[in-house]
Amino acid sequence: MGLSFSMNGTTKDRLIAAAHNLCDLLNSQGVPAYIYNTAATGSCYFRIRGCHDCRSIRLSDHRGRVKYRFKYNLFLNETGYRMEQDGNVWRHYYGIDEVDRLITHLQVEYRNRKREE
């Protein structure tokens, strides 16, 4: 799979292109995601359609504000994968090379949440 986007254009243009590509990838893998917000700071936010209990996803090229905590975070300018525990929630941080892992995690969460309904 993997995420592809052009390195041409402004940072925001690249981010939006990557966001649309990620959305297409998630949908093609059975995770009905959609972009619900693009911030002026250079972040895109996703939700999974029909799964209100599923956590939000953040795509960015920078660290987010501490007060906003997303379970799934994909960074265009980093590599690797790490997890951090925040109270009772594990937060996941994916570099651009770990998109396949992100998609797998989202598929599992989506299936589990849909089973619980």
Order of alpha helices (4+ residues) and beta strands (2+ residues): alpha-beta-beta-beta-beta-beta-beta-alpha
